[in-house]
Amino acid sequence: MKRYIVQKNPLIIPVPNNKIIKEHFGIPSTGTQEFSLAHMIAPPGWSEPYQTPEFDEITFIIKGQKLIEIDDKKIILNAGESILTRKGTRVRYSNPFNESVEYISICIPAFSIHTVNREENQS
């Protein structure tokens, strides 16, 4: 195994609603299963359905705001702020604001569509 990897060409993962995902490290981009790291930009009005992932997720906001709904709490993260959401937590991410949100997401172990456990699509 190489002792280091320089990532100059992250994998662009196609997703609906004009969200941009550039995965630097993870299962599809580098075969890394221990963690994943992605740079994302979500446009105004973007949202995902509730999910109950089997991984911890750290979100760090670079620019804009992001709404995180956990149980009956609504948390607004602003630029320079972060949150750690533990595995097994029912959570919903969205951007109901008027500008795009740019952020970094780190999942431990790596994000997988098979372990994110998304609920039926909702607005």
C-alpha positions in Angstrom: 0.0 0.0 0.0 1.2 3.5 -0.9 2.2 5.6 2.1 0.4 8.6 0.7 -2.1 9.7 -2.0 -2.2 13.1 -3.6 -5.7 13.7 -4.9 -5.7 16.1 -7.9 -8.7 14.7 -9.7 -11.6 13.9 -7.4 -14.4 11.8 -8.7 -17.5 13.9 -9.6 -20.5 11.9 -8.5 -23.7 12.7 -10.4 -26.7 13.5 -8.1 -30.1 15.1 -8.8 -31.1 18.7 -7.9 -27.9 20.3 -9.3 -25.8 19.3 -6.2 -22.1 18.9 -6.9 -20.2 16.2 -5.2 -16.4 15.9 -5.7 -15.2 12.8 -3.7 -11.5 13.0 -2.9 -11.3 9.8 -0.9 -13.9 7.0 -0.6 -15.1 3.7 -2.0 -15.8 4.8 -5.6 -13.0 7.3 -6.0 -10.0 5.5 -4.3 -11.3 2.3 -2.9 -10.9 3.7 0.6 -13.3 2.1 3.0 -12.1 3.4 6.3 -13.3 7.0 5.6 -14.6 9.2 2.8 -14.0 12.9 2.2 -16.0 14.9 -0.3 -16.3 18.6 -1.3 -19.9 19.5 -2.0 -21.9 22.5 -3.3 -25.7 22.4 -2.8 -27.8 25.0 -4.5 -30.7 27.0 -2.9 -33.7 24.7 -2.4 -31.7 21.5 -2.3 -32.7 18.8 0.2 -32.3 15.1 0.9 -34.7 12.7 2.5 -34.2 11.6 6.1 -31.5 9.0 6.6 -30.1 6.9 9.4 -26.5 6.2 8.4 -24.3 3.4 9.7 -21.3 5.8 9.8 -20.4 9.0 11.6 -20.4 12.1 9.5 -18.6 15.4 10.1 -19.8 18.4 8.1 -17.7 21.6 7.9 -19.3 24.6 6.2 -17.0 26.6 3.9 -19.5 29.1 2.6 -23.3 29.7 3.1 -25.6 27.9 5.5 -27.0 24.4 5.8 -30.0 23.1 7.8 -29.6 19.9 9.7 -32.7 18.3 11.2 -32.1 15.8 14.0 -35.2 14.5 16.0 -37.2 17.7 16.7 -34.2 20.0 16.5 -33.3 22.3 13.6 -29.7 23.3 13.5 -28.4 25.9 11.1 -24.7 25.7 10.4 -22.8 28.8 9.1 -19.5 29.2 7.4 -16.7 28.1 9.7 -18.9 25.9 11.8 -19.1 22.1 11.9 -21.1 19.2 13.3 -20.5 15.6 14.1 -23.5 13.4 13.5 -23.1 9.9 15.1 -24.0 6.7 13.2 -27.5 5.6 13.9 -28.8 9.2 14.2 -31.9 10.0 12.0 -30.9 13.1 10.2 -32.0 15.3 7.2 -29.8 17.8 5.4 -31.1 20.7 3.3 -30.4 24.2 2.0 -33.6 26.2 2.3 -31.6 29.5 2.0 -31.1 31.9 -0.9 -27.5 31.1 -1.7 -25.5 27.9 -2.4 -23.8 26.1 0.5 -20.3 24.8 0.1 -19.0 22.2 2.6 -16.8 19.3 3.3 -18.2 16.0 4.5 -16.1 13.3 6.2 -17.7 9.9 6.8 -16.2 7.2 9.1 -16.3 4.5 7.8 -16.7 5.6 4.2 -20.0 6.7 2.8 -21.9 4.0 1.0 -25.3 4.1 -0.7 -25.9 0.7 1.0 -25.3 2.0 4.5 -26.8 5.5 4.4 -30.3 4.1 4.9 -32.3 6.9 3.2 -36.0 7.0 3.7 -38.5 7.4 0.9 -37.9 10.6 -1.0 -39.4 13.7 0.7 -39.2 17.4 0.1 
